[in-house]
Amino acid sequence: MPEEALRAGARPADVPRTDWLERTRVILPSIAAAAAEIERERRLPERLVTELKAAGFFGLLVPNSLGGAELDPPTFGAILEAIAGIDASTAWCLAQTNVCNSVAAFLAPEAAQEIFGRGSPTVIAWGAGFGGRAEAVPGGYRVSGKWSFASGGHHANWLGGHCIVTDGGQERRGPDGAVVTRTMLFPADSTRLVDIWRVIGLRGTGSDAYTIENLFVPEAHSISRDDPAERRHPAPLYLYPSNSLYGSGFAAVAAGIARAMLEALIALAREKTPRALKTSMRASPVSQYEIARAEARMRAARMYLFGTVSEVWQSVLRTGRLALEERAAIRLAATHVIHEAMAVADFAYHWAGATAIFETSPFERRFRDIHAVAQQLQGRASHFETVGQLMLGQEADTSFL
């Protein structure tokens, strides 16, 4: 597809999958030009959001029937990786909001059309945890709550809140005795954003908190994203639970950051002679050895991530199901790659010496960003324990798989 068409913006559903990486390449200069402002303002600038919307980047996981791209997970990850190499906050926002937007496949058709089918691209964001309570009332729920970590929330026209459902003030329980939870969707202008996002890295995600009080939410605007019984769209993509998409997507972000830092180190090593040394970095046997080892480590991690994601995707296409062991494989690969990417990034930062500490260097911000990525739920070391338990036939909590 010619660049002019990519810039003009066909509907995501009309863009062949093979053209999405080219479409990504076209928009990277706009992201790079906005990077300093993203960091300074702690959110994406509206002009960039407008361009991302027009190019379809918020509809990557939305069903074709609603004008979305309905991309396969390997292509989704490759897009995030490429963008993260330029600006991690932009990639993170796209990872978060696209997985949120995948709820389109779980909404009743009328609600899906209302939220996604009215022309202007929809952006849904939500925060972590069950920070709200939804009291059942005729036709829906009365919802109050506060949620944090709403990445991309400043650009969303809909927000979501994960809630415990109550009846007459008492927690509703399912047949298995577990507390019933649902995600409520509501217009962003019905909420109040709370500025809490003053952090070490991923500053540009604007992952602030938001609150609502006694807001009526229609039943049709509530979903259980990971309940197969609520899946309305038959495409294989929507067999994936949200954590599988989050995990592989955020791992791709980590890989993109680390790759950019390693490339920056290689470029620096070709030119720099460290202070008080007579040998340039490029001529140093130690530098040659360590950089090659880091390259091997990064390539191995990336191939593990994308190999796993691709293998699972092909299996899902063949079988029409996503098995528990395949979810575990995604979780293991994603967690491992986040940790490997952080290690490679740390190496690049340290090996660059004093050059890396300056804000104008290609290392300083990325160093902070990769450590923010690794602190998030997807990078928890406890995921290794969960997968190990499954491998050894032990009982495990699979809620994050």
C-alpha positions in Angstrom: 0.0 0.0 0.0 1.5 3.4 -1.0 2.5 5.8 1.8 -0.1 8.3 0.7 -2.8 5.8 1.3 -1.4 4.9 4.6 -1.3 8.5 5.7 -4.7 9.2 4.4 -6.0 6.4 6.5 -8.1 3.5 5.2 -10.3 1.8 7.8 -8.3 -0.7 9.8 -10.5 -3.5 8.5 -9.5 -2.6 4.9 -5.7 -2.7 5.6 -4.1 -6.1 4.8 -2.2 -7.6 7.7 1.0 -7.5 5.7 0.8 -3.8 5.4 0.5 -3.0 9.1 4.2 -2.9 9.7 4.6 -0.5 6.8 1.8 1.6 8.2 3.8 1.6 11.5 7.0 2.7 9.8 5.1 5.6 8.3 3.9 7.0 11.6 7.2 6.5 13.5 8.6 10.0 12.6 5.5 11.6 14.1 6.0 9.7 17.3 9.7 10.6 17.5 8.9 14.3 16.9 6.5 14.2 19.9 8.7 12.2 22.3 10.0 15.2 24.3 6.5 16.6 24.7 5.2 13.2 25.7 7.7 13.0 28.5 7.2 16.7 29.6 3.4 16.7 29.6 3.0 13.1 30.9 0.6 12.2 28.2 0.4 11.9 24.4 -0.3 15.2 22.6 -3.7 15.4 20.9 -2.2 15.9 17.5 -0.4 12.6 17.8 -3.5 10.9 19.2 -5.5 12.2 16.2 -3.0 10.8 13.8 -2.9 7.5 15.5 -6.7 7.3 15.4 -6.8 8.2 11.8 -4.3 5.6 10.9 -6.3 2.9 12.9 -3.8 2.2 15.7 -6.5 2.2 18.4 -8.5 -0.5 16.4 -5.9 -3.2 16.1 -7.9 -5.7 18.2 -11.4 -4.5 17.3 -13.5 -6.9 15.2 -13.5 -6.4 11.4 -17.3 -6.1 11.5 -16.9 -2.9 13.6 -14.2 -1.4 11.4 -11.3 -2.7 13.3 -8.1 -4.6 12.2 -8.7 -7.7 14.2 -5.0 -8.4 14.0 -3.3 -11.6 15.0 -1.2 -11.4 18.2 2.2 -11.8 16.4 1.5 -8.8 14.2 0.1 -6.8 17.2 3.4 -7.5 19.1 5.6 -6.5 16.2 3.8 -3.2 15.9 4.3 -2.5 19.6 7.9 -3.5 19.5 8.6 -1.1 16.6 6.9 1.8 18.3 8.5 1.1 21.7 11.9 1.5 20.1 10.9 5.2 19.4 8.7 6.0 22.4 7.8 3.4 25.1 4.9 5.5 26.5 3.1 5.5 23.1 3.6 1.8 22.7 2.4 1.2 26.2 -0.8 3.3 25.7 -1.5 1.4 22.5 -1.0 -2.0 24.1 -3.3 -1.1 27.0 -6.1 0.6 25.1 -6.2 -2.0 22.3 -6.7 -4.8 24.8 -9.4 -2.8 26.4 -11.0 -2.1 23.0 -11.1 -5.9 22.4 -14.2 -5.9 24.7 -16.1 -5.0 21.5 -16.2 -8.7 20.8 -18.0 -9.4 24.1 -20.6 -6.7 23.9 -24.2 -7.3 22.7 -24.4 -6.1 19.1 -26.5 -3.0 19.9 -24.0 -1.9 22.6 -21.1 -2.7 20.4 -22.5 -0.5 17.6 -23.3 2.3 20.1 -19.7 2.4 21.5 -17.7 1.4 18.4 -19.9 1.9 15.4 -20.5 5.7 15.3 -17.7 6.9 13.1 -15.1 8.5 15.4 -12.5 5.9 16.6 -13.3 4.7 20.1 -10.6 4.5 22.8 -11.4 2.6 26.0 -9.1 2.7 29.0 -9.4 1.2 32.4 -7.4 0.9 35.6 -6.3 -2.1 37.5 -8.1 -4.0 40.3 -11.7 -4.2 41.5 -11.9 -0.7 42.8 -15.6 -0.3 42.4 -18.9 -1.6 43.6 -21.9 -2.1 41.2 -25.3 -2.3 42.9 -27.8 -4.1 40.8 -30.8 -2.0 39.9 -33.5 -2.3 37.3 -31.9 -2.2 33.9 -28.3 -2.1 35.1 -26.2 -1.0 38.0 -25.4 2.0 40.2 -21.6 2.2 40.2 -19.2 4.0 42.5 -15.4 3.5 42.7 -11.9 4.7 42.2 -9.3 3.0 39.9 -5.7 3.7 39.2 -3.2 3.0 36.3 -5.6 4.0 33.5 -2.9 4.2 30.8 -4.2 6.3 27.9 -7.1 7.5 30.0 -6.6 11.1 29.0 -7.4 10.2 25.4 -10.2 7.8 26.0 -13.8 8.6 25.2 -14.9 5.6 27.3 -13.5 4.3 30.6 -14.1 1.0 32.3 -14.2 0.0 36.0 -13.8 -3.5 37.3 -16.5 -3.9 40.0 -17.8 -6.3 42.6 -21.5 -6.7 42.0 -23.8 -6.3 44.9 -27.5 -6.9 45.6 -29.1 -4.9 48.4 -25.6 -4.0 49.6 -24.5 -7.7 49.8 -21.9 -9.2 47.5 -23.4 -11.3 44.7 -22.0 -14.8 44.5 -22.0 -17.3 41.7 -22.9 -21.0 41.8 -19.3 -21.8 42.9 -19.5 -19.3 45.8 -17.1 -16.9 44.3 -17.8 -13.1 44.3 -19.3 -12.0 41.0 -17.3 -9.2 39.3 -18.0 -7.3 36.1 -16.4 -4.5 34.1 -18.6 -1.4 33.7 -18.2 0.8 30.7 -19.1 4.5 30.9 -18.4 7.7 29.0 -15.1 9.3 30.0 -16.8 12.7 30.6 -18.8 11.1 33.4 -15.7 10.6 35.5 -13.2 12.7 37.4 -9.5 12.1 36.6 -7.1 12.4 39.6 -3.5 13.4 38.9 -1.3 10.7 40.5 1.1 9.8 37.7 4.4 11.3 38.8 6.7 8.4 38.3 10.2 7.3 37.3 9.4 5.8 33.9 6.6 5.5 31.3 5.7 9.1 32.3 3.9 9.8 29.0 1.2 7.1 29.6 -0.8 9.4 31.8 -1.8 6.4 33.9 -3.8 8.5 36.3 -6.7 7.5 38.6 -10.3 8.2 38.1 -13.5 8.2 40.2 -17.2 7.9 39.7 -20.0 8.2 42.2 -23.5 6.6 42.0 -23.4 6.5 38.2 -26.0 4.4 36.4 -24.5 1.9 33.9 -26.9 0.0 31.7 -26.7 -3.8 31.8 -25.6 -3.8 28.1 -22.5 -1.7 29.0 -21.2 -4.3 31.5 -19.1 -7.3 30.5 -17.0 -10.1 31.8 -14.1 -9.8 29.4 -12.6 -13.2 30.1 -15.9 -15.2 30.4 -16.2 -17.4 27.2 -20.0 -17.4 27.7 -20.0 -13.7 26.9 -18.0 -13.9 23.7 -20.2 -12.6 20.8 -17.6 -12.7 18.0 -16.4 -16.1 16.8 -12.9 -15.0 15.5 -9.9 -16.9 17.0 -8.4 -13.7 18.4 -11.2 -13.5 21.0 -10.3 -16.9 22.4 -7.4 -15.1 24.1 -8.0 -13.9 27.7 -6.9 -10.4 28.3 -3.8 -11.4 30.3 -2.4 -13.3 27.4 -2.7 -10.3 25.1 -1.4 -7.9 27.8 1.5 -10.2 28.6 2.7 -10.7 25.1 2.0 -7.1 24.2 3.9 -5.6 27.1 6.8 -8.0 26.6 7.0 -6.7 23.0 7.2 -3.2 24.4 10.1 -4.3 26.7 11.9 -5.9 23.7 11.6 -2.7 21.7 13.1 -0.6 24.4 16.0 -2.9 25.0 16.7 -3.3 21.2 16.8 0.5 20.9 19.3 0.8 23.8 21.5 -1.9 22.4 21.5 -0.3 18.9 22.4 3.1 20.6 25.3 1.4 22.4 26.6 -0.1 19.2 26.5 3.3 17.5 28.3 4.9 20.5 30.9 2.2 20.6 31.9 2.8 17.0 32.9 6.4 18.0 33.7 6.6 21.6 37.1 6.3 23.4 36.4 6.3 27.1 38.2 8.9 29.2 41.7 8.0 30.4 41.8 5.0 28.0 43.9 4.7 24.8 41.7 2.1 23.2 38.4 2.9 21.6 35.3 0.9 22.5 35.2 -0.6 19.1 38.7 -1.9 19.3 38.3 -3.2 22.9 38.2 -7.0 23.0 36.0 -6.8 26.1 33.5 -4.5 24.4 33.4 -6.7 21.4 32.8 -9.8 23.5 30.2 -8.2 25.8 28.2 -6.5 23.0 28.1 -9.7 21.0 26.8 -11.6 24.0 24.2 -8.9 24.6 23.1 -9.2 21.0 22.8 -12.9 21.3 20.8 -12.6 24.5 18.4 -10.1 23.0 17.9 -12.0 19.8 17.2 -15.2 21.7 14.7 -13.5 23.9 12.9 -11.9 21.0 12.8 -15.1 19.0 11.5 -16.9 22.1 8.7 -14.4 22.5 7.6 -14.2 18.9 8.2 -17.9 18.3 5.9 -18.8 21.2 3.2 -16.3 20.2 3.3 -17.5 16.6 3.2 -21.2 17.6 0.2 -20.6 19.9 -1.6 -18.6 17.2 -1.2 -21.3 14.6 -2.4 -23.9 17.1 -5.5 -21.7 17.9 -6.2 -21.4 14.2 -6.0 -25.2 13.8 -7.9 -26.3 16.9 -10.3 -23.4 17.6 -9.2 -23.3 21.3 -6.6 -21.8 23.5 -5.4 -24.5 26.0 -4.2 -23.8 29.5 -0.7 -25.0 28.6 -0.6 -22.5 25.7 -1.6 -19.7 28.0 1.1 -20.8 30.4 3.6 -20.8 27.4 2.7 -17.2 26.6 3.0 -16.2 30.2 6.4 -17.8 30.6 7.8 -16.3 27.4 6.4 -12.8 28.3 7.8 -12.8 31.8 11.2 -14.1 30.7 11.5 -11.6 27.9 10.7 -8.7 30.2 13.4 -9.8 32.5 15.9 -10.4 29.7 15.1 -7.1 28.1 15.8 -5.3 31.4 19.1 -7.1 31.7 20.2 -6.1 28.2 19.0 -2.5 28.8 21.0 -2.4 32.1 24.1 -3.6 30.2 23.7 -1.0 27.5 23.2 1.8 30.0 26.2 0.8 32.1 28.5 0.1 29.2 27.7 3.6 27.7 29.4 5.2 30.8 28.7 8.8 31.7 27.2 9.4 28.2 24.1 7.5 29.4 23.2 9.8 32.3 22.3 12.8 30.2 18.7 13.5 29.3 19.7 14.1 25.7 21.2 10.7 25.4 19.3 7.8 23.8 19.8 5.8 27.1 18.5 7.8 30.1 14.8 7.8 29.4 14.7 4.3 28.0 16.5 3.1 31.2 13.8 4.5 33.3 11.1 3.2 31.0 12.3 -0.4 31.0 12.4 -0.4 34.8 8.9 0.9 34.9 7.8 -1.9 32.5 9.5 -4.6 34.7 7.7 -3.3 37.8 4.3 -3.9 36.3 2.2 -7.0 36.9 3.3 -8.6 33.7 6.9 -8.7 34.9 6.4 -10.4 38.2 8.9 -13.1 39.0 6.1 -15.1 40.7 4.8 -16.0 37.2 7.7 -18.4 36.9 6.5 -20.1 40.0 3.0 -20.4 38.6 4.2 -22.0 35.4 6.6 -24.2 37.2 3.7 -25.5 39.4 1.8 -26.4 36.3 4.8 -28.1 34.7 5.2 -30.2 37.8 1.6 -31.2 38.1 1.0 -29.0 41.2 -2.1 -26.9 42.0 -1.6 -23.3 40.7 -3.5 -20.0 40.6 -4.0 -19.6 36.9 -5.9 -16.3 37.1 -3.0 -14.4 35.6 -2.5 -16.8 32.7 
